[in-house]
Each structure stands twice: as C-alpha cells, then as structure tokens.
C-alpha cells in the first residue's frame, strides 16, 4: 500500500466564511468526480473511499473568512492510484462558483515507523447515540475509535487485524470541548486529539492507512485529517 499526497492550489472567487469551507471544498471535489461516470459512481457508493483532505492553510488570527482574490492550498491524500490519476488530470482546471483550481503537485508518503499522529481537522465518530461526551465514558470512546480504525483498514484491504492489537500508548484530547463542523445544514460535533502510536506491526499498518483515509467515520468529507511524526 502506498499513500499519495496531492497539494492543490486554489483561487477563491468570493469570500467563504470559515464555517462553510468544508461544504465548499466538498462541492469542489464532488463536482469534479461527478464529471466522470466511473468516479461519480465511486462518489455515490456507500463505502470507504480511501481518501481524505484537509482545509486550506494560512489561517490568520481572528480570520473570519477565506478572502476572494486570494490563493490558498490544501491537501488530498489517497491510497487509490486510479483516483489520484484522475484528480491529477483535471482538478486544477475545475471550478465552482466559489473555488477555481490552479495547480497541483504530488508526493508519496514513505512507509516509515510512525511515532505519533494528531488531528488537523476534527475527528467525528458517528453512531446512533450522538456525540460521545454526552453518552459514553472516555474508555468507551477509546474502544469505539480503535474499533473504527481497525474495521476500516480491514474493510478496505481485506486483511484481518488481531483483536488484541494495541494501536497506541497514549491518546490525548486536545480540544477541551466539542468542535462543531457545519455539514448539510447541521452541526456535527468532533474532537481534536493526538496519539502516540504503538510500534506493533499491525498498529503501524492501521495508522499508515489512516493517514489517507482519515480518523473517525467521515474521512472523505475532510474530517479526521492527520498530521504525523515518524520515529
């Protein structure tokens, strides 16, 4: 398995309030996927997508919107080489009424031992009970998160992860309270967190995949995007 990171430079055609940037980036990526029959079906499928993206950087203190006539960049990661090829072919030439693609470059993330990961966008775990702080203990949240990471790796790769696998030595919540994310007219609640990753072989495989798929249950919507540090 290889992870590719595509760096996209975009031009903002009109101001985007920061809470709405997730919706606009999803519209930008989804709209481009929908132009191709194969990738439109891929987008519509209710299955793991194996890609994730972050938010445009260069947010200044007190900034309330991404400004029109400004250039920003964001990253898309994927393990799907065919998807990468399609994105590289034309995303830089695609535009919506708010975002215009400019340039793109790509690099491969090497398979080195991972020491730690930390969420750059909120981690959201969707379940029937609602936001975890309102209905479960931190220990239950840890079990849910571990189960989600292992299950997603297994679903995408077809490989089984031993039930006793320890993914991390330490998990720390970096947000004191829930972080809200606007999505389809509702506010999802998530968390910023950091994790000291175990050196167990299976743990390393799971967390390497999470660099592309995201942590939590909404990676393809730009949530759970991870920064990382190698050993």
N, C-alpha and C positions, 0 to 999 in steps of 0.2 A: 504493500500500500504506500502510495506517495501523496503528499499534500502539496497543493499548489496555491500560492497566494498571488492574486491579481490586484494590482494597485490601480485604481481608476481615478482620473482627474475629471471633475465635473464643473460646469458653469451654471450658476444659479440665475434663472431668468426673472424671478421675483422673490421677494422676501419669504422665507419659510420659518414660521415660529418654531422654536426648538422642539416643543412637544409634538409637532406634526412631522418631524423629519423621518420617523420610521415609516409612516404612511407614504410619504413621497418617494423614499428610496425603494420601498416595496413596489410601488406603482411603476417606477423606472425599470427595475429588474423584471418584474412580472410582465410588463408590457412588451419588453424585448423578447422574452421567452415565448409569448403568445404569437409572435410573428411566424414562428416555425411550428408546423403541425406536430412533429415529434416532441419538441420541447414544451409545447402547450399542453400536450397530454401528460408529459412529465410533471409540469406545474400543477395540473389538476388532480393528479393521483394523490390519494391519502396515504402516503408512505414517506419514509425517511428520504430526504433529498440529498444528503451528503454535502451540503454547502451551508455557509454561514457568512454574514457580513457585519462590519462594524459601522459606526457613524463617521461622518466627515470630521476630520480633526481641525485644529486651530480654533477651538472654542476659547474665547477670551472671557475674563472675569466679568460678570454682570451682563454678558451677551444674552439677548432675548430671541434673536433670530439669525438664521443664515442669510446674509445680505445678498440682494440682487447685484449683478455685475461683478460678483466675486468668484474666485476659483477655489475649490476645496478638493480634497481627495479622501477616498475611503477604500477599504479592502474587502475583497471577496475571497474566501478560501473554499476549496473543494477537493475531494478525492476522485471526482469523476472527470477523467481526462477528456471525454467527449463533450461534456458540458463546458469545460474550460475552453476547448477549441471553439465552440460556438460563441461563447462570451467574448473571446479574443477577436473573433472575426468581425463583430459589428456593434458591440455595446458602446464603443467610443463614438460611433456615428449616430446613435439613437438619441431621441429627445422626447420629453413630455412637454406639457405646458409650463412646467416649473424647472426641470433639470435638463441640461444638454450635456451629453457625453463629449469628452475632449480627447483624452489619450488613455492608454493602458499599457502596463508592463507586467511581467510575471516573474516569480521566483519560486523555487521549490524549498519547502521547509525540511531540513535534514532530519533523519531518524536518529536523534541523539537522546541519551538519557535525560528525562525531564525532571528537574528538581522541584519546580512549583508552577502553578498556574493561578491566574487571577482574572476575574471577570471585568471586562471593559464596558460591556452593556449588561443590564440586569438579567439575572438568571430567574426564569419563570418556570415553575412546576405546576402544570395544570392538572387538577384532579376534581373529583365530584364534591369534595369537602370545602373547597375555596382556598383562600390564602393560608399557608401553613401556620403562621404565627397565631391565627385565630382558632385553630382546631387540632394542633398537634404539638408535641414536645420537640425540642431541638434534636433529640436522639431519633425520633420518628422521621424528622426531616432528613437527617443524615441517611437513614435507611432508604427513604424514597429517592434521594438523589443518587445514591450508589446503585440502586436497582435500575433507575432510569439510564444511567451511563452504560451499565453492563448490557442491558436489554437492547439499547440502540446499536451498540457495537455488534452484538450477536445477530440482530435483525439485518444489518447491512452486510456483514461479512459472511454470515453462516457459521462462524466459529463459536464454540461454547466457552464461556468463562466460568471457572470453578466457583462454586457458591461461597467458599471461604476466602476468596480473594480480597485482600485489603488494598483499597485503591490509594489511600493516603494516610499519613501520620497525623496530620492536623488540618482541621477545617475551621476557618475563622470568618465570621460575618463582618464585613467592612462597612455595611450600612446599619445605622442604629435603628432604623425603622424601614418600612416598606418603601420601595422606589416605584412610583407609578409610571406606566407606559401607555400612551393612547393607542388603541388598536380597534379599528372598525367601530368607532363610536363608543367604546367602553374603555375603562382604565384597568389594565392588568397590573397586578402587584408582584414585584420581584425583589431580588436582593443582589447586592454586590458582595462577593466573597473571594477568599483566597484559599489555596490548598497546597500543602506540602505533599508531593506525590511519592508514593511508595516506589521502591526500586524493584518490586516484584515484576516479573516479565509480563504477566497478564495485565497488571495495572498500567504498565507503560504502554501497552498496545491500546488499551481503552482510552487513555488520556491523549495519546497521539491522535487517535481518531476524533476525539472531542475538539481538537484544535480546528478541525474542518467542519464538523457537524454542529458544534456548539454544545454548551452545557444546559441542561433543562429540556423542556419539551417544545421550544419554539425557535430552534436554531435557524431555520430557513426564513424566519421573519426578522432576523437581525438581533435576536436576543441570545444571551449566554456566550457572546464572543469572548474568547480567552486570549489574554497575554500569557507569555510563558518565559521561563528561565531554564536553561539547560544546566546540567551538573557541571 
